[in-house]
Amino acid sequence: MPELRKDPIHGRWVIIATERSRRPSDFAPEERISTGGFCPLCEGNEDRTPPEVLAFRDNGAPPNSPGWSLRVVPNKFPALRIEGELDREGEGIYDKMNGIGAHEVVVETPQHSETLSTLPLKGVEKVLWAYRDRIVDLRRDERLRHVLVFKNYGSAAGASLEHSHSQIIALPIVPTRVREEIEGAKNYFLYKDRCVFCDIVRQELRQRKRVIAENSGFVSIAPFASRFPFETWILPKIHQPSYEQMESSFYGQAAEILSGTLRKLKQVLDDPPYNYIIHTSSYPEQDRDYYHWHIEIMPKLTKVAGFEWGTGFYINPTPPEEAAEYLREAR
């Protein structure tokens, strides 16, 4: 059983993932993801993954068989497990609990060579709907407090399989970074009686120096205080605190701007490794006037080293205004 342990100084929680246990010899430098050989996520290999918890099928094929356009399956080597009780307890000054949660893999396409930047828009929209459906389902579990959706693309970004996929992890606590962002937004709202993300959207659309792309529902920007070169945020133009509470019509618009932004990054940066994360409200407090869901995309172009770890400062060699200009011009 995985275990959650709390750092008594910083208040952050760490997952001790016993089921992913590694010996010292297992920590050799990673090599590039293999592009050949067996892939458990390809169509026809459904028996090599845990049973699916969601699938989109157009031909009425039975579960866990070929004929799908998207599948969601439990991670075979989960960081957290859905079975069991939290069993919160203290050990002297330390706090810990069982690693209860969920860890799922969203297999975005049956085709091994397709990526999120090459999928047709309907395919990208299905991925976004799958996120929504799984968040709604996981939020029914009263033990859980936050659902994190993220994608690791490329070995340098942490992907262990080449086949296009993303992940969903549901947690029994609100992570420190999420709590800090929510509290920062709340403090801004208490001071100005406005959502800080809405203010960002309004100012960026007015100044247009850091706007990368937009459509009727969304805008992608290079944020003013970008931590990394070509860091990109995608934000709804209207206030929406929770991703899964979007109206149905917005998922197509979200797919359009996500797909277009990823294509621009691919063209300008030669298909870089990247991470993206959906930032959405924790719960049970979902209907917030002060929080605004968004997607953050971080290309892996530089390394986080001693200065960053020691101070929390980031050194970004590419001004966001220049990054936005490069990306705007890409087609």
Contacts in CASP RR format, 6 or more apart in sequence:
PFRMAT RR
TARGET T0000
AUTHOR 0000-0000-0000
METHOD contacts of the structure
MODEL  1
MPELRKDPIHGRWVIIATERSRRPSDFAPEERISTGGFCPLCEGNEDRTP
PEVLAFRDNGAPPNSPGWSLRVVPNKFPALRIEGELDREGEGIYDKMNGI
GAHEVVVETPQHSETLSTLPLKGVEKVLWAYRDRIVDLRRDERLRHVLVF
KNYGSAAGASLEHSHSQIIALPIVPTRVREEIEGAKNYFLYKDRCVFCDI
VRQELRQRKRVIAENSGFVSIAPFASRFPFETWILPKIHQPSYEQMESSF
YGQAAEILSGTLRKLKQVLDDPPYNYIIHTSSYPEQDRDYYHWHIEIMPK
LTKVAGFEWGTGFYINPTPPEEAAEYLREAR
1 18 0 8 1.000
1 81 0 8 1.000
1 84 0 8 1.000
1 98 0 8 1.000
1 99 0 8 1.000
2 15 0 8 1.000
2 16 0 8 1.000
2 17 0 8 1.000
2 18 0 8 1.000
2 19 0 8 1.000
2 78 0 8 1.000
2 79 0 8 1.000
2 80 0 8 1.000
2 81 0 8 1.000
2 98 0 8 1.000
2 99 0 8 1.000
3 15 0 8 1.000
3 16 0 8 1.000
3 18 0 8 1.000
3 96 0 8 1.000
3 97 0 8 1.000
3 98 0 8 1.000
3 99 0 8 1.000
4 13 0 8 1.000
4 14 0 8 1.000
4 15 0 8 1.000
4 16 0 8 1.000
4 96 0 8 1.000
4 97 0 8 1.000
4 98 0 8 1.000
4 99 0 8 1.000
4 172 0 8 1.000
4 173 0 8 1.000
5 13 0 8 1.000
5 14 0 8 1.000
5 16 0 8 1.000
5 94 0 8 1.000
5 95 0 8 1.000
5 96 0 8 1.000
6 12 0 8 1.000
6 13 0 8 1.000
6 14 0 8 1.000
6 94 0 8 1.000
6 95 0 8 1.000
6 96 0 8 1.000
7 13 0 8 1.000
7 14 0 8 1.000
8 93 0 8 1.000
8 94 0 8 1.000
8 95 0 8 1.000
10 176 0 8 1.000
11 176 0 8 1.000
12 175 0 8 1.000
12 176 0 8 1.000
13 173 0 8 1.000
13 175 0 8 1.000
13 176 0 8 1.000
15 79 0 8 1.000
15 80 0 8 1.000
15 99 0 8 1.000
17 78 0 8 1.000
17 79 0 8 1.000
19 77 0 8 1.000
19 78 0 8 1.000
19 81 0 8 1.000
20 77 0 8 1.000
20 79 0 8 1.000
30 155 0 8 1.000
31 155 0 8 1.000
32 155 0 8 1.000
33 154 0 8 1.000
33 155 0 8 1.000
33 159 0 8 1.000
33 160 0 8 1.000
33 161 0 8 1.000
33 162 0 8 1.000
34 162 0 8 1.000
35 162 0 8 1.000
36 162 0 8 1.000
38 45 0 8 1.000
39 45 0 8 1.000
39 112 0 8 1.000
39 161 0 8 1.000
39 162 0 8 1.000
39 163 0 8 1.000
40 48 0 8 1.000
40 49 0 8 1.000
40 76 0 8 1.000
40 161 0 8 1.000
41 49 0 8 1.000
41 105 0 8 1.000
41 107 0 8 1.000
41 112 0 8 1.000
41 161 0 8 1.000
41 163 0 8 1.000
41 165 0 8 1.000
42 110 0 8 1.000
42 112 0 8 1.000
42 163 0 8 1.000
43 66 0 8 1.000
43 67 0 8 1.000
43 68 0 8 1.000
43 110 0 8 1.000
43 111 0 8 1.000
44 65 0 8 1.000
44 66 0 8 1.000
46 52 0 8 1.000
46 64 0 8 1.000
46 65 0 8 1.000
46 66 0 8 1.000
46 71 0 8 1.000
47 64 0 8 1.000
49 71 0 8 1.000
49 73 0 8 1.000
49 76 0 8 1.000
49 105 0 8 1.000
49 107 0 8 1.000
50 73 0 8 1.000
50 74 0 8 1.000
50 75 0 8 1.000
50 76 0 8 1.000
51 63 0 8 1.000
51 64 0 8 1.000
51 73 0 8 1.000
51 74 0 8 1.000
52 63 0 8 1.000
52 64 0 8 1.000
52 71 0 8 1.000
52 72 0 8 1.000
52 73 0 8 1.000
53 72 0 8 1.000
53 73 0 8 1.000
53 74 0 8 1.000
53 104 0 8 1.000
53 134 0 8 1.000
53 137 0 8 1.000
54 70 0 8 1.000
54 71 0 8 1.000
54 72 0 8 1.000
54 130 0 8 1.000
54 133 0 8 1.000
54 134 0 8 1.000
55 63 0 8 1.000
55 68 0 8 1.000
55 70 0 8 1.000
55 71 0 8 1.000
55 72 0 8 1.000
56 68 0 8 1.000
56 69 0 8 1.000
56 70 0 8 1.000
56 71 0 8 1.000
56 126 0 8 1.000
56 129 0 8 1.000
56 130 0 8 1.000
57 67 0 8 1.000
57 68 0 8 1.000
57 69 0 8 1.000
58 67 0 8 1.000
58 69 0 8 1.000
59 67 0 8 1.000
60 67 0 8 1.000
61 67 0 8 1.000
61 68 0 8 1.000
66 110 0 8 1.000
67 110 0 8 1.000
68 110 0 8 1.000
69 109 0 8 1.000
69 110 0 8 1.000
69 123 0 8 1.000
69 126 0 8 1.000
70 106 0 8 1.000
70 107 0 8 1.000
70 108 0 8 1.000
70 109 0 8 1.000
70 123 0 8 1.000
70 126 0 8 1.000
70 127 0 8 1.000
70 130 0 8 1.000
71 106 0 8 1.000
71 107 0 8 1.000
72 104 0 8 1.000
72 105 0 8 1.000
72 106 0 8 1.000
72 107 0 8 1.000
72 130 0 8 1.000
72 134 0 8 1.000
72 168 0 8 1.000
73 104 0 8 1.000
73 105 0 8 1.000
73 107 0 8 1.000
74 82 0 8 1.000
74 102 0 8 1.000
74 103 0 8 1.000
74 104 0 8 1.000
74 105 0 8 1.000
75 103 0 8 1.000
75 104 0 8 1.000
75 105 0 8 1.000
75 167 0 8 1.000
78 102 0 8 1.000
78 103 0 8 1.000
79 103 0 8 1.000
79 169 0 8 1.000
80 99 0 8 1.000
80 100 0 8 1.000
80 101 0 8 1.000
80 102 0 8 1.000
80 103 0 8 1.000
80 169 0 8 1.000
80 170 0 8 1.000
80 171 0 8 1.000
81 99 0 8 1.000
81 100 0 8 1.000
81 101 0 8 1.000
81 103 0 8 1.000
82 100 0 8 1.000
82 101 0 8 1.000
82 102 0 8 1.000
82 141 0 8 1.000
84 98 0 8 1.000
84 100 0 8 1.000
85 98 0 8 1.000
85 100 0 8 1.000
86 97 0 8 1.000
86 98 0 8 1.000
86 99 0 8 1.000
86 100 0 8 1.000
86 143 0 8 1.000
86 172 0 8 1.000
87 97 0 8 1.000
87 98 0 8 1.000
88 95 0 8 1.000
88 96 0 8 1.000
88 97 0 8 1.000
89 95 0 8 1.000
89 96 0 8 1.000
89 97 0 8 1.000
90 96 0 8 1.000
97 172 0 8 1.000
99 172 0 8 1.000
100 143 0 8 1.000
100 144 0 8 1.000
100 172 0 8 1.000
101 141 0 8 1.000
101 143 0 8 1.000
101 144 0 8 1.000
101 169 0 8 1.000
101 170 0 8 1.000
101 171 0 8 1.000
101 172 0 8 1.000
102 138 0 8 1.000
102 141 0 8 1.000
102 144 0 8 1.000
102 168 0 8 1.000
102 169 0 8 1.000
102 170 0 8 1.000
103 167 0 8 1.000
103 168 0 8 1.000
103 169 0 8 1.000
103 170 0 8 1.000
104 134 0 8 1.000
104 167 0 8 1.000
104 168 0 8 1.000
104 169 0 8 1.000
105 165 0 8 1.000
105 166 0 8 1.000
105 167 0 8 1.000
106 127 0 8 1.000
106 130 0 8 1.000
106 131 0 8 1.000
106 134 0 8 1.000
106 165 0 8 1.000
106 166 0 8 1.000
106 167 0 8 1.000
106 168 0 8 1.000
107 163 0 8 1.000
107 164 0 8 1.000
107 165 0 8 1.000
108 114 0 8 1.000
108 116 0 8 1.000
108 119 0 8 1.000
108 123 0 8 1.000
108 127 0 8 1.000
108 164 0 8 1.000
108 165 0 8 1.000
108 166 0 8 1.000
109 119 0 8 1.000
109 123 0 8 1.000
109 164 0 8 1.000
112 162 0 8 1.000
112 163 0 8 1.000
114 164 0 8 1.000
115 153 0 8 1.000
115 164 0 8 1.000
116 124 0 8 1.000
116 127 0 8 1.000
116 151 0 8 1.000
116 153 0 8 1.000
116 164 0 8 1.000
116 258 0 8 1.000
116 259 0 8 1.000
116 262 0 8 1.000
117 259 0 8 1.000
117 260 0 8 1.000
117 262 0 8 1.000
117 263 0 8 1.000
117 265 0 8 1.000
117 266 0 8 1.000
119 127 0 8 1.000
119 164 0 8 1.000
119 259 0 8 1.000
121 252 0 8 1.000
121 255 0 8 1.000
121 256 0 8 1.000
121 259 0 8 1.000
122 255 0 8 1.000
123 255 0 8 1.000
124 255 0 8 1.000
124 258 0 8 1.000
124 259 0 8 1.000
125 251 0 8 1.000
125 252 0 8 1.000
125 254 0 8 1.000
125 255 0 8 1.000
127 166 0 8 1.000
127 255 0 8 1.000
128 251 0 8 1.000
128 252 0 8 1.000
128 254 0 8 1.000
128 255 0 8 1.000
128 258 0 8 1.000
129 251 0 8 1.000
131 149 0 8 1.000
131 166 0 8 1.000
131 168 0 8 1.000
131 243 0 8 1.000
131 244 0 8 1.000
131 278 0 8 1.000
132 243 0 8 1.000
132 244 0 8 1.000
132 246 0 8 1.000
132 251 0 8 1.000
134 147 0 8 1.000
134 168 0 8 1.000
135 147 0 8 1.000
135 149 0 8 1.000
135 168 0 8 1.000
135 243 0 8 1.000
135 244 0 8 1.000
135 280 0 8 1.000
136 244 0 8 1.000
138 144 0 8 1.000
138 147 0 8 1.000
138 168 0 8 1.000
138 170 0 8 1.000
139 147 0 8 1.000
139 244 0 8 1.000
139 283 0 8 1.000
141 170 0 8 1.000
143 172 0 8 1.000
144 170 0 8 1.000
144 171 0 8 1.000
144 172 0 8 1.000
145 171 0 8 1.000
145 172 0 8 1.000
145 173 0 8 1.000
145 174 0 8 1.000
145 282 0 8 1.000
145 283 0 8 1.000
146 170 0 8 1.000
146 171 0 8 1.000
146 173 0 8 1.000
146 174 0 8 1.000
146 175 0 8 1.000
146 178 0 8 1.000
146 282 0 8 1.000
146 283 0 8 1.000
147 168 0 8 1.000
147 169 0 8 1.000
147 170 0 8 1.000
147 171 0 8 1.000
147 280 0 8 1.000
148 168 0 8 1.000
148 169 0 8 1.000
148 170 0 8 1.000
148 171 0 8 1.000
148 175 0 8 1.000
148 178 0 8 1.000
148 277 0 8 1.000
148 278 0 8 1.000
149 166 0 8 1.000
149 167 0 8 1.000
149 168 0 8 1.000
149 243 0 8 1.000
149 277 0 8 1.000
149 278 0 8 1.000
149 280 0 8 1.000
150 166 0 8 1.000
150 167 0 8 1.000
150 169 0 8 1.000
150 275 0 8 1.000
150 276 0 8 1.000
150 277 0 8 1.000
150 278 0 8 1.000
151 165 0 8 1.000
151 166 0 8 1.000
151 167 0 8 1.000
151 274 0 8 1.000
151 275 0 8 1.000
151 276 0 8 1.000
152 158 0 8 1.000
152 159 0 8 1.000
152 166 0 8 1.000
152 167 0 8 1.000
152 275 0 8 1.000
153 159 0 8 1.000
153 164 0 8 1.000
153 273 0 8 1.000
153 274 0 8 1.000
153 275 0 8 1.000
153 276 0 8 1.000
154 162 0 8 1.000
154 273 0 8 1.000
154 274 0 8 1.000
154 300 0 8 1.000
155 273 0 8 1.000
156 273 0 8 1.000
156 300 0 8 1.000
157 273 0 8 1.000
157 274 0 8 1.000
157 275 0 8 1.000
157 300 0 8 1.000
158 273 0 8 1.000
158 275 0 8 1.000
159 165 0 8 1.000
159 273 0 8 1.000
174 182 0 8 1.000
174 282 0 8 1.000
178 279 0 8 1.000
178 282 0 8 1.000
179 282 0 8 1.000
181 279 0 8 1.000
182 281 0 8 1.000
182 282 0 8 1.000
182 288 0 8 1.000
182 291 0 8 1.000
184 196 0 8 1.000
185 195 0 8 1.000
185 196 0 8 1.000
185 197 0 8 1.000
185 288 0 8 1.000
185 290 0 8 1.000
185 291 0 8 1.000
185 292 0 8 1.000
186 288 0 8 1.000
186 290 0 8 1.000
186 291 0 8 1.000
188 194 0 8 1.000
188 195 0 8 1.000
188 196 0 8 1.000
188 290 0 8 1.000
189 195 0 8 1.000
189 196 0 8 1.000
189 289 0 8 1.000
189 290 0 8 1.000
190 290 0 8 1.000
192 199 0 8 1.000
195 239 0 8 1.000
195 289 0 8 1.000
195 290 0 8 1.000
195 291 0 8 1.000
195 292 0 8 1.000
196 290 0 8 1.000
196 292 0 8 1.000
197 235 0 8 1.000
197 239 0 8 1.000
197 291 0 8 1.000
197 292 0 8 1.000
197 294 0 8 1.000
198 239 0 8 1.000
198 292 0 8 1.000
200 221 0 8 1.000
200 223 0 8 1.000
200 224 0 8 1.000
200 235 0 8 1.000
201 219 0 8 1.000
201 235 0 8 1.000
201 236 0 8 1.000
201 237 0 8 1.000
204 210 0 8 1.000
204 211 0 8 1.000
204 219 0 8 1.000
204 221 0 8 1.000
205 211 0 8 1.000
205 214 0 8 1.000
205 219 0 8 1.000
205 237 0 8 1.000
209 321 0 8 1.000
209 324 0 8 1.000
210 221 0 8 1.000
210 222 0 8 1.000
210 223 0 8 1.000
210 224 0 8 1.000
210 320 0 8 1.000
210 321 0 8 1.000
210 324 0 8 1.000
211 219 0 8 1.000
211 220 0 8 1.000
211 221 0 8 1.000
211 324 0 8 1.000
211 328 0 8 1.000
212 220 0 8 1.000
212 221 0 8 1.000
212 222 0 8 1.000
212 232 0 8 1.000
212 261 0 8 1.000
212 264 0 8 1.000
212 324 0 8 1.000
212 327 0 8 1.000
212 328 0 8 1.000
213 219 0 8 1.000
213 220 0 8 1.000
213 257 0 8 1.000
213 260 0 8 1.000
213 261 0 8 1.000
213 264 0 8 1.000
213 327 0 8 1.000
213 328 0 8 1.000
214 220 0 8 1.000
214 237 0 8 1.000
214 257 0 8 1.000
215 253 0 8 1.000
215 256 0 8 1.000
215 257 0 8 1.000
216 237 0 8 1.000
216 253 0 8 1.000
217 236 0 8 1.000
217 237 0 8 1.000
217 238 0 8 1.000
217 250 0 8 1.000
217 253 0 8 1.000
217 257 0 8 1.000
218 234 0 8 1.000
218 235 0 8 1.000
218 236 0 8 1.000
218 237 0 8 1.000
218 253 0 8 1.000
218 254 0 8 1.000
218 256 0 8 1.000
218 257 0 8 1.000
219 234 0 8 1.000
219 235 0 8 1.000
219 237 0 8 1.000
219 257 0 8 1.000
220 232 0 8 1.000
220 233 0 8 1.000
220 234 0 8 1.000
220 235 0 8 1.000
220 257 0 8 1.000
220 261 0 8 1.000
221 232 0 8 1.000
221 233 0 8 1.000
221 235 0 8 1.000
221 320 0 8 1.000
221 324 0 8 1.000
222 230 0 8 1.000
222 231 0 8 1.000
222 232 0 8 1.000
222 233 0 8 1.000
222 320 0 8 1.000
222 321 0 8 1.000
222 323 0 8 1.000
222 324 0 8 1.000
222 327 0 8 1.000
223 231 0 8 1.000
223 232 0 8 1.000
223 233 0 8 1.000
223 320 0 8 1.000
224 320 0 8 1.000
226 316 0 8 1.000
226 318 0 8 1.000
226 320 0 8 1.000
226 323 0 8 1.000
227 298 0 8 1.000
227 314 0 8 1.000
227 316 0 8 1.000
228 298 0 8 1.000
228 299 0 8 1.000
228 301 0 8 1.000
228 302 0 8 1.000
228 314 0 8 1.000
228 316 0 8 1.000
229 299 0 8 1.000
229 301 0 8 1.000
229 302 0 8 1.000
229 316 0 8 1.000
229 317 0 8 1.000
229 318 0 8 1.000
229 323 0 8 1.000
230 265 0 8 1.000
230 268 0 8 1.000
230 269 0 8 1.000
230 272 0 8 1.000
230 299 0 8 1.000
230 301 0 8 1.000
230 318 0 8 1.000
230 323 0 8 1.000
230 326 0 8 1.000
230 327 0 8 1.000
231 296 0 8 1.000
231 297 0 8 1.000
231 298 0 8 1.000
231 299 0 8 1.000
231 316 0 8 1.000
231 320 0 8 1.000
231 323 0 8 1.000
232 261 0 8 1.000
232 265 0 8 1.000
232 296 0 8 1.000
232 297 0 8 1.000
232 323 0 8 1.000
232 327 0 8 1.000
233 294 0 8 1.000
233 295 0 8 1.000
233 296 0 8 1.000
233 297 0 8 1.000
234 254 0 8 1.000
234 257 0 8 1.000
234 258 0 8 1.000
234 261 0 8 1.000
234 294 0 8 1.000
234 295 0 8 1.000
234 297 0 8 1.000
235 292 0 8 1.000
235 294 0 8 1.000
236 246 0 8 1.000
236 250 0 8 1.000
236 254 0 8 1.000
236 292 0 8 1.000
236 293 0 8 1.000
236 294 0 8 1.000
239 289 0 8 1.000
239 292 0 8 1.000
240 246 0 8 1.000
240 250 0 8 1.000
240 292 0 8 1.000
240 293 0 8 1.000
241 280 0 8 1.000
241 281 0 8 1.000
241 286 0 8 1.000
241 287 0 8 1.000
241 288 0 8 1.000
241 289 0 8 1.000
241 291 0 8 1.000
241 292 0 8 1.000
241 293 0 8 1.000
242 280 0 8 1.000
242 281 0 8 1.000
242 286 0 8 1.000
242 287 0 8 1.000
242 293 0 8 1.000
243 278 0 8 1.000
243 280 0 8 1.000
243 293 0 8 1.000
244 280 0 8 1.000
245 286 0 8 1.000
246 254 0 8 1.000
258 295 0 8 1.000
261 297 0 8 1.000
261 327 0 8 1.000
262 297 0 8 1.000
263 330 0 8 1.000
264 327 0 8 1.000
264 330 0 8 1.000
264 331 0 8 1.000
265 272 0 8 1.000
265 274 0 8 1.000
265 297 0 8 1.000
265 299 0 8 1.000
265 327 0 8 1.000
266 272 0 8 1.000
267 330 0 8 1.000
267 331 0 8 1.000
268 326 0 8 1.000
268 327 0 8 1.000
268 330 0 8 1.000
269 299 0 8 1.000
269 301 0 8 1.000
272 299 0 8 1.000
272 300 0 8 1.000
272 301 0 8 1.000
273 299 0 8 1.000
273 300 0 8 1.000
274 297 0 8 1.000
274 298 0 8 1.000
274 299 0 8 1.000
274 300 0 8 1.000
275 297 0 8 1.000
275 298 0 8 1.000
275 300 0 8 1.000
276 295 0 8 1.000
276 296 0 8 1.000
276 297 0 8 1.000
276 298 0 8 1.000
277 295 0 8 1.000
277 296 0 8 1.000
278 293 0 8 1.000
278 294 0 8 1.000
278 295 0 8 1.000
279 293 0 8 1.000
279 294 0 8 1.000
279 295 0 8 1.000
279 296 0 8 1.000
280 293 0 8 1.000
281 288 0 8 1.000
281 291 0 8 1.000
281 293 0 8 1.000
302 315 0 8 1.000
302 316 0 8 1.000
302 317 0 8 1.000
304 314 0 8 1.000
307 313 0 8 1.000
307 315 0 8 1.000
308 314 0 8 1.000
308 315 0 8 1.000
END
